[in-house]
Amino acid sequence: MNMTKSADSIVTNIIRYSASHYYRQFLGIFTAIIRPKLLSPELYGLWNLLKLIQNYGTYTHLGARTSMRYQIPFHESRKEDKQIQLIAGTTFKGSLWLTIFFAALIAGISFKPGLSVEAKTGLLSFSIVVLLLWYYGYVTSLLKSYQNFKLISASNYIYFTAIFICSVVFIYFWGIYGAYLSVIMPLIIVIFYLRLKYTQPISNNFQKEILFELIKKGFPIVLFNVAALLISTSDRFIVAYFLGNEQLGYYGIAIMCMGFLMNTPGASREVIEPKMMQSFGKNSAEDGINKYFLKPLINSAYLMPFLIGIVFFMLPLVIPLILPKYIAGILPSQIIVIGSYALALSYTVRGIVIAKGWQVQASGLMFIALSINILLNIIFIKTGFGITGVAVASSTSFFILLVLLLVFVSIKDTSISEKLKSVFLSLCYPFPLMLFIILLLEYCDKYIAQNALIIALVKLLIFCLIYLILFIVTRNKHTVIDLFTMRKS
């Protein structure tokens, strides 16, 4: 009886938590469109640059919070309440000091001479955001440690709804300053909600030895994730530095499209990685590799080209209609979404790297890909290709990253190498087929019709039909076709 209740609780938590993230993705589409529509390209570029502070600010705990999530359930199973309180208190205070240092650094940069008022205000605003994110992230991690996904999911709905409403209202009335406020206010609202609902007192215990131990265990994961974040975001720094915020604003359309496409592999990674770790601990390594590495890798290899093709052909149709100021961003966006194929597959490979504990060694490869990314970006900009060259450089680095990671895991584990060889053809041809169809349709579009709307719709229809036929013909190699059945949906 207890086992049934436990299983039901796990299933309920997964459904509830996943639903809140799908809700975020749904609202995120509209929120992402609102910002460039209400801001000029230059201010939208500034926004994309400053928003990176929030992305990197989530890692100021240096891995302490990550370790806490795994340590608390372990000690809870052994009824070691004092140790739990010590870990929770140490993480609370230790991560707070680290975050204060980072926030102070950001605030200090705002006083640099020559910065515009919008940039100064943005830096000060995001220094506040970093502090708010610290508390929100800490409580959320604590709730995950205790498997309280009901409260996390409820807070997600409140937070994402507040982001959407605040973005619409504040940006409409106050422009870029409203955009800053639309990040701060939702955090205040969700923190207030969590304070009302989560009434457990936070421990004041602190031991620096425990903090160092938590960081020691969690830092390899953080280092690996930061390296991955740098690869996918370094292009924004380079565009801002060499080409200015206006060009970064146009490039922001590419960032928006890639973010939309990476939602699916990102959500899959959140679900698969813990299961992969659990599988390696309880079952044979071979079962874990097959179920949580090869199968998701093949599914991504088939599904991502389909999603990429849809976005590729919709961009020339949608952007002129809803964001006419950002037409210059269409071509870079089409290039970067093609590169997102490799980034999506690398997410799956990263999963097995973390599950096997190979993060430190693999981080070196990540920084190699990052260095190549930066070098290619600068070369293409210097040779006059602008943001289109940046998109080509970034997409190239994504493929280099994927190849490096695949070679790495193959060298580390010969069984993985053998399994990759057995599915090599299945992994390889969906992407070249996508490229061939795209190039063919782009070449033939002048023979389809003269109306741009009809051209875009016909190309989109032909592409979808070809790929749906491919899914059916190759259904024994993947499970992507299950996504299109009513029962699975």
DOLOTI-866135 format. One record per residue (C-alpha): residue in one letter; z, y, x. Coordinates in pm, whole numbers, plus 50000, padded with zeros to 5 digits. Example, Ala and Ser with C-alpha at 12.3 -4.5 7.8 and 13.67 -1.06 7.14 Angstrom:
2
{rest = A	w = 50780	v = 49550	u = 51230}
{rest = S	w = 50714	v = 49894	u = 51367}
END
This chain:
489
{rest = M	w = 50000	v = 50000	u = 50000}
{rest = N	w = 50093	v = 50241	u = 50277}
{rest = M	w = 49776	v = 50157	u = 50464}
{rest = T	w = 49566	v = 50241	u = 50157}
{rest = K	w = 49740	v = 50572	u = 50115}
{rest = S	w = 49685	v = 50651	u = 50481}
{rest = A	w = 49316	v = 50564	u = 50459}
{rest = D	w = 49278	v = 50770	u = 50143}
{rest = S	w = 49448	v = 51062	u = 50316}
{rest = I	w = 49209	v = 51043	u = 50613}
{rest = V	w = 48902	v = 51027	u = 50389}
{rest = T	w = 49030	v = 51317	u = 50178}
{rest = N	w = 49098	v = 51524	u = 50489}
{rest = I	w = 48749	v = 51462	u = 50627}
{rest = I	w = 48581	v = 51555	u = 50299}
{rest = R	w = 48797	v = 51862	u = 50247}
{rest = Y	w = 48761	v = 51989	u = 50603}
{rest = S	w = 48387	v = 51922	u = 50619}
{rest = A	w = 48332	v = 52098	u = 50286}
{rest = S	w = 48503	v = 52412	u = 50416}
{rest = H	w = 48268	v = 52414	u = 50717}
{rest = Y	w = 47960	v = 52369	u = 50500}
{rest = Y	w = 48087	v = 52662	u = 50296}
{rest = R	w = 48111	v = 52865	u = 50617}
{rest = Q	w = 47755	v = 52772	u = 50711}
{rest = F	w = 47627	v = 52867	u = 50366}
{rest = L	w = 47790	v = 53210	u = 50371}
{rest = G	w = 47707	v = 53248	u = 50740}
{rest = I	w = 47336	v = 53253	u = 50663}
{rest = F	w = 47375	v = 53558	u = 50441}
{rest = T	w = 47627	v = 53726	u = 50671}
{rest = A	w = 47394	v = 53682	u = 50969}
{rest = I	w = 47112	v = 53851	u = 50776}
{rest = I	w = 47329	v = 54139	u = 50653}
{rest = R	w = 47423	v = 54269	u = 50998}
{rest = P	w = 47070	v = 54327	u = 51137}
{rest = K	w = 46954	v = 54457	u = 50799}
{rest = L	w = 47221	v = 54730	u = 50792}
{rest = L	w = 47228	v = 54809	u = 51165}
{rest = S	w = 46960	v = 54956	u = 51390}
{rest = P	w = 46822	v = 54725	u = 51665}
{rest = E	w = 47022	v = 54912	u = 51931}
{rest = L	w = 47352	v = 54883	u = 51744}
{rest = Y	w = 47280	v = 54524	u = 51650}
{rest = G	w = 47222	v = 54454	u = 52018}
{rest = L	w = 47557	v = 54615	u = 52102}
{rest = W	w = 47719	v = 54401	u = 51832}
{rest = N	w = 47573	v = 54079	u = 51978}
{rest = L	w = 47705	v = 54173	u = 52321}
{rest = L	w = 48057	v = 54263	u = 52207}
{rest = K	w = 48079	v = 53956	u = 51982}
{rest = L	w = 48078	v = 53747	u = 52301}
{rest = I	w = 48431	v = 53875	u = 52366}
{rest = Q	w = 48543	v = 53684	u = 52059}
{rest = N	w = 48360	v = 53370	u = 52174}
{rest = Y	w = 48517	v = 53373	u = 52519}
{rest = G	w = 48853	v = 53493	u = 52390}
{rest = T	w = 48913	v = 53160	u = 52220}
{rest = Y	w = 48953	v = 52999	u = 52563}
{rest = T	w = 49226	v = 53228	u = 52702}
{rest = H	w = 49483	v = 52948	u = 52658}
{rest = L	w = 49309	v = 52769	u = 52950}
{rest = G	w = 49346	v = 52431	u = 52780}
{rest = A	w = 49716	v = 52450	u = 52684}
{rest = R	w = 49634	v = 52455	u = 52314}
{rest = T	w = 49388	v = 52167	u = 52355}
{rest = S	w = 49656	v = 51955	u = 52524}
{rest = M	w = 49910	v = 52047	u = 52255}
{rest = R	w = 49683	v = 51902	u = 51986}
{rest = Y	w = 49693	v = 51561	u = 52154}
{rest = Q	w = 50050	v = 51571	u = 52284}
{rest = I	w = 50228	v = 51649	u = 51957}
{rest = P	w = 50093	v = 51345	u = 51762}
{rest = F	w = 50188	v = 51124	u = 52059}
{rest = H	w = 50549	v = 51245	u = 52068}
{rest = E	w = 50570	v = 51253	u = 51689}
{rest = S	w = 50493	v = 50880	u = 51678}
{rest = R	w = 50792	v = 50829	u = 51910}
{rest = K	w = 51023	v = 51058	u = 51708}
{rest = E	w = 51066	v = 51291	u = 52008}
{rest = D	w = 51128	v = 51613	u = 51815}
{rest = K	w = 51283	v = 51802	u = 52106}
{rest = Q	w = 50977	v = 51739	u = 52322}
{rest = I	w = 50751	v = 51853	u = 52038}
{rest = Q	w = 50946	v = 52178	u = 52002}
{rest = L	w = 50928	v = 52233	u = 52377}
{rest = I	w = 50551	v = 52176	u = 52387}
{rest = A	w = 50490	v = 52398	u = 52082}
{rest = G	w = 50710	v = 52679	u = 52214}
{rest = T	w = 50564	v = 52665	u = 52564}
{rest = T	w = 50210	v = 52674	u = 52430}
{rest = F	w = 50298	v = 52965	u = 52200}
{rest = K	w = 50446	v = 53186	u = 52469}
{rest = G	w = 50221	v = 53078	u = 52755}
{rest = S	w = 49898	v = 53129	u = 52561}
{rest = L	w = 50029	v = 53465	u = 52433}
{rest = W	w = 50079	v = 53601	u = 52785}
{rest = L	w = 49736	v = 53483	u = 52893}
{rest = T	w = 49578	v = 53641	u = 52585}
{rest = I	w = 49761	v = 53970	u = 52634}
{rest = F	w = 49623	v = 53987	u = 52988}
{rest = F	w = 49267	v = 53927	u = 52864}
{rest = A	w = 49304	v = 54177	u = 52577}
{rest = A	w = 49443	v = 54441	u = 52815}
{rest = L	w = 49147	v = 54384	u = 53047}
{rest = I	w = 48900	v = 54440	u = 52761}
{rest = A	w = 49087	v = 54749	u = 52644}
{rest = G	w = 49091	v = 54885	u = 53000}
{rest = I	w = 48712	v = 54851	u = 53028}
{rest = S	w = 48678	v = 55079	u = 52723}
{rest = F	w = 48802	v = 55374	u = 52934}
{rest = K	w = 48516	v = 55334	u = 53181}
{rest = P	w = 48323	v = 55664	u = 53208}
{rest = G	w = 47974	v = 55679	u = 53061}
{rest = L	w = 48028	v = 55439	u = 52773}
{rest = S	w = 47917	v = 55548	u = 52428}
{rest = V	w = 48169	v = 55606	u = 52151}
{rest = E	w = 48036	v = 55297	u = 51971}
{rest = A	w = 48089	v = 55082	u = 52282}
{rest = K	w = 48439	v = 55221	u = 52350}
{rest = T	w = 48544	v = 55163	u = 51989}
{rest = G	w = 48395	v = 54815	u = 51997}
{rest = L	w = 48582	v = 54715	u = 52314}
{rest = L	w = 48912	v = 54840	u = 52173}
{rest = S	w = 48841	v = 54663	u = 51843}
{rest = F	w = 48767	v = 54332	u = 52008}
{rest = S	w = 49079	v = 54356	u = 52224}
{rest = I	w = 49265	v = 54354	u = 51892}
{rest = V	w = 49048	v = 54067	u = 51769}
{rest = V	w = 49141	v = 53860	u = 52075}
{rest = L	w = 49513	v = 53900	u = 51997}
{rest = L	w = 49463	v = 53810	u = 51631}
{rest = L	w = 49252	v = 53510	u = 51728}
{rest = W	w = 49533	v = 53391	u = 51955}
{rest = Y	w = 49777	v = 53357	u = 51664}
{rest = Y	w = 49517	v = 53218	u = 51425}
{rest = G	w = 49398	v = 52963	u = 51682}
{rest = Y	w = 49752	v = 52860	u = 51771}
{rest = V	w = 49861	v = 52797	u = 51411}
{rest = T	w = 49535	v = 52614	u = 51333}
{rest = S	w = 49581	v = 52388	u = 51638}
{rest = L	w = 49940	v = 52321	u = 51532}
{rest = L	w = 49826	v = 52227	u = 51184}
{rest = K	w = 49561	v = 51994	u = 51330}
{rest = S	w = 49830	v = 51832	u = 51542}
{rest = Y	w = 50021	v = 51748	u = 51224}
{rest = Q	w = 49701	v = 51652	u = 51037}
{rest = N	w = 49758	v = 51928	u = 50778}
{rest = F	w = 49388	v = 51970	u = 50700}
{rest = K	w = 49460	v = 52075	u = 50343}
{rest = L	w = 49606	v = 52407	u = 50457}
{rest = I	w = 49341	v = 52448	u = 50729}
{rest = S	w = 49062	v = 52395	u = 50476}
{rest = A	w = 49218	v = 52639	u = 50229}
{rest = S	w = 49253	v = 52901	u = 50503}
{rest = N	w = 48888	v = 52842	u = 50603}
{rest = Y	w = 48768	v = 52928	u = 50251}
{rest = I	w = 48975	v = 53246	u = 50251}
{rest = Y	w = 48866	v = 53345	u = 50603}
{rest = F	w = 48492	v = 53285	u = 50555}
{rest = T	w = 48489	v = 53455	u = 50215}
{rest = A	w = 48668	v = 53756	u = 50362}
{rest = I	w = 48415	v = 53775	u = 50649}
{rest = F	w = 48127	v = 53778	u = 50400}
{rest = I	w = 48277	v = 54040	u = 50168}
{rest = C	w = 48401	v = 54265	u = 50449}
{rest = S	w = 48064	v = 54247	u = 50628}
{rest = V	w = 47875	v = 54355	u = 50316}
{rest = V	w = 48111	v = 54637	u = 50218}
{rest = F	w = 48224	v = 54772	u = 50553}
{rest = I	w = 47889	v = 54767	u = 50733}
{rest = Y	w = 47718	v = 54927	u = 50432}
{rest = F	w = 47961	v = 55220	u = 50431}
{rest = W	w = 48056	v = 55258	u = 50799}
{rest = G	w = 47778	v = 55094	u = 51001}
{rest = I	w = 47878	v = 54959	u = 51340}
{rest = Y	w = 48239	v = 55068	u = 51290}
{rest = G	w = 48242	v = 54872	u = 50967}
{rest = A	w = 48107	v = 54572	u = 51161}
{rest = Y	w = 48409	v = 54591	u = 51394}
{rest = L	w = 48642	v = 54620	u = 51096}
{rest = S	w = 48470	v = 54322	u = 50932}
{rest = V	w = 48597	v = 54104	u = 51218}
{rest = I	w = 48953	v = 54242	u = 51223}
{rest = M	w = 49033	v = 54245	u = 50850}
{rest = P	w = 48944	v = 53879	u = 50773}
{rest = L	w = 49169	v = 53768	u = 51060}
{rest = I	w = 49456	v = 53979	u = 50925}
{rest = I	w = 49402	v = 53834	u = 50576}
{rest = V	w = 49393	v = 53470	u = 50690}
{rest = I	w = 49693	v = 53517	u = 50922}
{rest = F	w = 49890	v = 53670	u = 50633}
{rest = Y	w = 49794	v = 53369	u = 50419}
{rest = L	w = 49901	v = 53122	u = 50689}
{rest = R	w = 50231	v = 53305	u = 50735}
{rest = L	w = 50299	v = 53265	u = 50363}
{rest = K	w = 50203	v = 52897	u = 50348}
{rest = Y	w = 50319	v = 52769	u = 50686}
{rest = T	w = 50687	v = 52851	u = 50689}
{rest = Q	w = 50798	v = 52626	u = 50976}
{rest = P	w = 50976	v = 52833	u = 51246}
{rest = I	w = 50800	v = 52853	u = 51581}
{rest = S	w = 51009	v = 52730	u = 51871}
{rest = N	w = 51128	v = 52981	u = 52132}
{rest = N	w = 51151	v = 52712	u = 52400}
{rest = F	w = 50950	v = 52766	u = 52715}
{rest = Q	w = 50914	v = 52584	u = 53046}
{rest = K	w = 50656	v = 52691	u = 53298}
{rest = E	w = 50634	v = 52336	u = 53436}
{rest = I	w = 50524	v = 52211	u = 53094}
{rest = L	w = 50274	v = 52498	u = 53062}
{rest = F	w = 50116	v = 52403	u = 53395}
{rest = E	w = 50103	v = 52040	u = 53288}
{rest = L	w = 49939	v = 52129	u = 52956}
{rest = I	w = 49682	v = 52347	u = 53133}
{rest = K	w = 49621	v = 52076	u = 53393}
{rest = K	w = 49531	v = 51825	u = 53121}
{rest = G	w = 49337	v = 52064	u = 52897}
{rest = F	w = 49158	v = 52281	u = 53152}
{rest = P	w = 48879	v = 52028	u = 53236}
{rest = I	w = 48774	v = 52028	u = 52869}
{rest = V	w = 48791	v = 52409	u = 52853}
{rest = L	w = 48597	v = 52445	u = 53179}
{rest = F	w = 48328	v = 52215	u = 53046}
{rest = N	w = 48306	v = 52403	u = 52715}
{rest = V	w = 48301	v = 52745	u = 52885}
{rest = A	w = 48020	v = 52629	u = 53112}
{rest = A	w = 47825	v = 52520	u = 52804}
{rest = L	w = 47899	v = 52854	u = 52636}
{rest = L	w = 47779	v = 53043	u = 52942}
{rest = I	w = 47449	v = 52854	u = 52940}
{rest = S	w = 47384	v = 52944	u = 52577}
{rest = T	w = 47501	v = 53307	u = 52600}
{rest = S	w = 47421	v = 53432	u = 52953}
{rest = D	w = 47079	v = 53550	u = 52835}
{rest = R	w = 47248	v = 53819	u = 52623}
{rest = F	w = 47422	v = 53972	u = 52924}
{rest = I	w = 47094	v = 53973	u = 53118}
{rest = V	w = 46892	v = 54131	u = 52835}
{rest = A	w = 47157	v = 54399	u = 52784}
{rest = Y	w = 47173	v = 54478	u = 53157}
{rest = F	w = 46799	v = 54483	u = 53237}
{rest = L	w = 46637	v = 54576	u = 52904}
{rest = G	w = 46906	v = 54757	u = 52705}
{rest = N	w = 47076	v = 54711	u = 52370}
{rest = E	w = 46767	v = 54779	u = 52160}
{rest = Q	w = 46582	v = 54482	u = 52310}
{rest = L	w = 46901	v = 54279	u = 52274}
{rest = G	w = 46893	v = 54372	u = 51906}
{rest = Y	w = 46543	v = 54225	u = 51871}
{rest = Y	w = 46657	v = 53922	u = 52069}
{rest = G	w = 46948	v = 53896	u = 51828}
{rest = I	w = 46710	v = 53740	u = 51575}
{rest = A	w = 46657	v = 53455	u = 51821}
{rest = I	w = 47034	v = 53424	u = 51862}
{rest = M	w = 47076	v = 53413	u = 51484}
{rest = C	w = 46811	v = 53142	u = 51444}
{rest = M	w = 46951	v = 52927	u = 51722}
{rest = G	w = 47300	v = 52959	u = 51576}
{rest = F	w = 47169	v = 52845	u = 51240}
{rest = L	w = 46994	v = 52542	u = 51391}
{rest = M	w = 47293	v = 52445	u = 51604}
{rest = N	w = 47523	v = 52429	u = 51301}
{rest = T	w = 47419	v = 52071	u = 51226}
{rest = P	w = 47466	v = 51924	u = 51578}
{rest = G	w = 47778	v = 52137	u = 51621}
{rest = A	w = 47939	v = 52000	u = 51304}
{rest = S	w = 47833	v = 51647	u = 51399}
{rest = R	w = 47996	v = 51685	u = 51739}
{rest = E	w = 48329	v = 51787	u = 51582}
{rest = V	w = 48328	v = 51469	u = 51373}
{rest = I	w = 48186	v = 51227	u = 51631}
{rest = E	w = 48382	v = 51319	u = 51946}
{rest = P	w = 48731	v = 51224	u = 51816}
{rest = K	w = 48589	v = 50902	u = 51669}
{rest = M	w = 48419	v = 50824	u = 52000}
{rest = M	w = 48745	v = 50869	u = 52190}
{rest = Q	w = 48929	v = 50654	u = 51939}
{rest = S	w = 48660	v = 50386	u = 51958}
{rest = F	w = 48674	v = 50366	u = 52339}
{rest = G	w = 49049	v = 50325	u = 52314}
{rest = K	w = 49051	v = 50047	u = 52054}
{rest = N	w = 48715	v = 49871	u = 52061}
{rest = S	w = 48469	v = 49763	u = 52325}
{rest = A	w = 48289	v = 50035	u = 52517}
{rest = E	w = 47956	v = 49888	u = 52408}
{rest = D	w = 48035	v = 49938	u = 52039}
{rest = G	w = 48138	v = 50299	u = 52103}
{rest = I	w = 47823	v = 50372	u = 52303}
{rest = N	w = 47597	v = 50225	u = 52036}
{rest = K	w = 47766	v = 50385	u = 51736}
{rest = Y	w = 47875	v = 50724	u = 51866}
{rest = F	w = 47623	v = 50797	u = 52141}
{rest = L	w = 47287	v = 50621	u = 52102}
{rest = K	w = 47268	v = 50639	u = 51724}
{rest = P	w = 47350	v = 51015	u = 51702}
{rest = L	w = 47118	v = 51082	u = 51998}
{rest = I	w = 46822	v = 50911	u = 51830}
{rest = N	w = 46899	v = 51076	u = 51496}
{rest = S	w = 46905	v = 51418	u = 51665}
{rest = A	w = 46577	v = 51340	u = 51843}
{rest = Y	w = 46410	v = 51287	u = 51503}
{rest = L	w = 46592	v = 51539	u = 51285}
{rest = M	w = 46589	v = 51844	u = 51513}
{rest = P	w = 46206	v = 51867	u = 51546}
{rest = F	w = 46186	v = 51863	u = 51166}
{rest = L	w = 46438	v = 52148	u = 51132}
{rest = I	w = 46283	v = 52338	u = 51422}
{rest = G	w = 45935	v = 52318	u = 51269}
{rest = I	w = 46061	v = 52454	u = 50937}
{rest = V	w = 46231	v = 52751	u = 51106}
{rest = F	w = 45931	v = 52808	u = 51336}
{rest = F	w = 45686	v = 52844	u = 51045}
{rest = M	w = 45925	v = 53037	u = 50820}
{rest = L	w = 46005	v = 53309	u = 51075}
{rest = P	w = 45671	v = 53499	u = 51043}
{rest = L	w = 45712	v = 53475	u = 50667}
{rest = V	w = 46077	v = 53572	u = 50628}
{rest = I	w = 46143	v = 53832	u = 50901}
{rest = P	w = 45876	v = 54086	u = 50788}
{rest = L	w = 46008	v = 54059	u = 50433}
{rest = I	w = 46383	v = 54094	u = 50487}
{rest = L	w = 46413	v = 54239	u = 50840}
{rest = P	w = 46092	v = 54439	u = 50905}
{rest = K	w = 46262	v = 54635	u = 51187}
{rest = Y	w = 46293	v = 54314	u = 51387}
{rest = I	w = 45934	v = 54184	u = 51390}
{rest = A	w = 45941	v = 54211	u = 51771}
{rest = G	w = 46196	v = 53931	u = 51771}
{rest = I	w = 45976	v = 53671	u = 51598}
{rest = L	w = 45802	v = 53523	u = 51905}
{rest = P	w = 46121	v = 53497	u = 52117}
{rest = S	w = 46291	v = 53336	u = 51818}
{rest = Q	w = 46016	v = 53077	u = 51782}
{rest = I	w = 46046	v = 52992	u = 52152}
{rest = I	w = 46425	v = 52969	u = 52153}
{rest = V	w = 46437	v = 52744	u = 51846}
{rest = I	w = 46207	v = 52501	u = 52028}
{rest = G	w = 46455	v = 52501	u = 52316}
{rest = S	w = 46740	v = 52432	u = 52075}
{rest = Y	w = 46608	v = 52074	u = 52055}
{rest = A	w = 46735	v = 52002	u = 52407}
{rest = L	w = 47060	v = 52189	u = 52344}
{rest = A	w = 47125	v = 51981	u = 52032}
{rest = L	w = 47076	v = 51654	u = 52218}
{rest = S	w = 47295	v = 51775	u = 52502}
{rest = Y	w = 47578	v = 51816	u = 52247}
{rest = T	w = 47571	v = 51441	u = 52189}
{rest = V	w = 47565	v = 51368	u = 52563}
{rest = R	w = 47856	v = 51610	u = 52613}
{rest = G	w = 48051	v = 51402	u = 52362}
{rest = I	w = 48044	v = 51091	u = 52578}
{rest = V	w = 48123	v = 51297	u = 52889}
{rest = I	w = 48444	v = 51421	u = 52725}
{rest = A	w = 48530	v = 51079	u = 52579}
{rest = K	w = 48496	v = 50921	u = 52925}
{rest = G	w = 48689	v = 51199	u = 53100}
{rest = W	w = 48400	v = 51307	u = 53322}
{rest = Q	w = 48426	v = 51680	u = 53245}
{rest = V	w = 48515	v = 51802	u = 53594}
{rest = Q	w = 48220	v = 51628	u = 53765}
{rest = A	w = 47981	v = 51722	u = 53485}
{rest = S	w = 48090	v = 52088	u = 53499}
{rest = G	w = 47913	v = 52114	u = 53835}
{rest = L	w = 47588	v = 52013	u = 53667}
{rest = M	w = 47650	v = 52265	u = 53391}
{rest = F	w = 47680	v = 52544	u = 53646}
{rest = I	w = 47359	v = 52428	u = 53815}
{rest = A	w = 47180	v = 52465	u = 53480}
{rest = L	w = 47350	v = 52804	u = 53434}
{rest = S	w = 47233	v = 52925	u = 53777}
{rest = I	w = 46875	v = 52819	u = 53700}
{rest = N	w = 46899	v = 52993	u = 53364}
{rest = I	w = 47010	v = 53321	u = 53519}
{rest = L	w = 46750	v = 53303	u = 53798}
{rest = L	w = 46461	v = 53229	u = 53559}
{rest = N	w = 46573	v = 53504	u = 53321}
{rest = I	w = 46570	v = 53763	u = 53597}
{rest = I	w = 46233	v = 53643	u = 53733}
{rest = F	w = 46065	v = 53658	u = 53391}
{rest = I	w = 46211	v = 54001	u = 53316}
{rest = K	w = 46104	v = 54137	u = 53656}
{rest = T	w = 45751	v = 54007	u = 53604}
{rest = G	w = 45726	v = 54198	u = 53276}
{rest = F	w = 45763	v = 53926	u = 53010}
{rest = G	w = 46063	v = 54097	u = 52846}
{rest = I	w = 46264	v = 53913	u = 52580}
{rest = T	w = 45981	v = 53659	u = 52536}
{rest = G	w = 46029	v = 53558	u = 52900}
{rest = V	w = 46405	v = 53541	u = 52845}
{rest = A	w = 46349	v = 53299	u = 52556}
{rest = V	w = 46122	v = 53082	u = 52775}
{rest = A	w = 46377	v = 53085	u = 53060}
{rest = S	w = 46667	v = 52995	u = 52832}
{rest = S	w = 46475	v = 52716	u = 52660}
{rest = T	w = 46374	v = 52577	u = 52999}
{rest = S	w = 46736	v = 52574	u = 53114}
{rest = F	w = 46838	v = 52384	u = 52799}
{rest = F	w = 46595	v = 52106	u = 52891}
{rest = I	w = 46717	v = 52106	u = 53251}
{rest = L	w = 47074	v = 52074	u = 53120}
{rest = L	w = 46980	v = 51779	u = 52898}
{rest = V	w = 46804	v = 51596	u = 53183}
{rest = L	w = 47094	v = 51657	u = 53423}
{rest = L	w = 47349	v = 51526	u = 53173}
{rest = L	w = 47142	v = 51217	u = 53089}
{rest = V	w = 47097	v = 51136	u = 53457}
{rest = F	w = 47467	v = 51196	u = 53516}
{rest = V	w = 47594	v = 50959	u = 53243}
{rest = S	w = 47336	v = 50699	u = 53350}
{rest = I	w = 47465	v = 50706	u = 53707}
{rest = K	w = 47830	v = 50697	u = 53597}
{rest = D	w = 47782	v = 50399	u = 53366}
{rest = T	w = 47500	v = 50148	u = 53423}
{rest = S	w = 47539	v = 50010	u = 53069}
{rest = I	w = 47450	v = 50354	u = 52933}
{rest = S	w = 47151	v = 50363	u = 53165}
{rest = E	w = 47025	v = 50029	u = 53033}
{rest = K	w = 47070	v = 50134	u = 52671}
{rest = L	w = 46887	v = 50463	u = 52729}
{rest = K	w = 46596	v = 50272	u = 52883}
{rest = S	w = 46579	v = 50047	u = 52576}
{rest = V	w = 46538	v = 50346	u = 52341}
{rest = F	w = 46340	v = 50568	u = 52577}
{rest = L	w = 46020	v = 50573	u = 52370}
{rest = S	w = 46211	v = 50637	u = 52048}
{rest = L	w = 46377	v = 50937	u = 52210}
{rest = C	w = 46063	v = 51075	u = 52367}
{rest = Y	w = 45781	v = 51104	u = 52117}
{rest = P	w = 45932	v = 51303	u = 51821}
{rest = F	w = 45949	v = 51623	u = 52029}
{rest = P	w = 45593	v = 51607	u = 52180}
{rest = L	w = 45463	v = 51526	u = 51832}
{rest = M	w = 45634	v = 51837	u = 51698}
{rest = L	w = 45477	v = 52051	u = 51972}
{rest = F	w = 45132	v = 51902	u = 51907}
{rest = I	w = 45154	v = 51969	u = 51531}
{rest = I	w = 45276	v = 52325	u = 51587}
{rest = L	w = 44999	v = 52404	u = 51836}
{rest = L	w = 44735	v = 52245	u = 51614}
{rest = L	w = 44846	v = 52436	u = 51304}
{rest = E	w = 44873	v = 52762	u = 51497}
{rest = Y	w = 44518	v = 52711	u = 51625}
{rest = C	w = 44379	v = 52621	u = 51283}
{rest = D	w = 44558	v = 52886	u = 51078}
{rest = K	w = 44255	v = 53115	u = 51073}
{rest = Y	w = 44062	v = 52844	u = 50888}
{rest = I	w = 44333	v = 52787	u = 50624}
{rest = A	w = 44325	v = 53123	u = 50443}
{rest = Q	w = 44319	v = 53496	u = 50501}
{rest = N	w = 44648	v = 53574	u = 50327}
{rest = A	w = 44946	v = 53563	u = 50566}
{rest = L	w = 45180	v = 53432	u = 50297}
{rest = I	w = 44946	v = 53147	u = 50203}
{rest = I	w = 44889	v = 53063	u = 50572}
{rest = A	w = 45262	v = 53035	u = 50637}
{rest = L	w = 45327	v = 52825	u = 50326}
{rest = V	w = 45037	v = 52587	u = 50392}
{rest = K	w = 45141	v = 52533	u = 50755}
{rest = L	w = 45498	v = 52472	u = 50646}
{rest = L	w = 45388	v = 52222	u = 50379}
{rest = I	w = 45158	v = 52031	u = 50618}
{rest = F	w = 45427	v = 52013	u = 50886}
{rest = C	w = 45692	v = 51884	u = 50644}
{rest = L	w = 45457	v = 51620	u = 50502}
{rest = I	w = 45365	v = 51490	u = 50847}
{rest = Y	w = 45726	v = 51463	u = 50954}
{rest = L	w = 45840	v = 51301	u = 50631}
{rest = I	w = 45570	v = 51038	u = 50683}
{rest = L	w = 45698	v = 50993	u = 51040}
{rest = F	w = 46053	v = 50942	u = 50909}
{rest = I	w = 45933	v = 50672	u = 50671}
{rest = V	w = 45716	v = 50491	u = 50925}
{rest = T	w = 45993	v = 50489	u = 51190}
{rest = R	w = 46288	v = 50430	u = 50954}
{rest = N	w = 46392	v = 50117	u = 51145}
{rest = K	w = 46467	v = 50331	u = 51453}
{rest = H	w = 46696	v = 50590	u = 51294}
{rest = T	w = 46900	v = 50676	u = 50985}
{rest = V	w = 46767	v = 51028	u = 50932}
{rest = I	w = 46583	v = 50926	u = 50615}
{rest = D	w = 46920	v = 50854	u = 50452}
{rest = L	w = 46982	v = 51229	u = 50451}
{rest = F	w = 46696	v = 51270	u = 50204}
{rest = T	w = 46831	v = 51020	u = 49949}
{rest = M	w = 47023	v = 51148	u = 49651}
{rest = R	w = 47314	v = 50911	u = 49708}
{rest = K	w = 47370	v = 51029	u = 50066}
{rest = S	w = 47323	v = 51395	u = 49971}
END
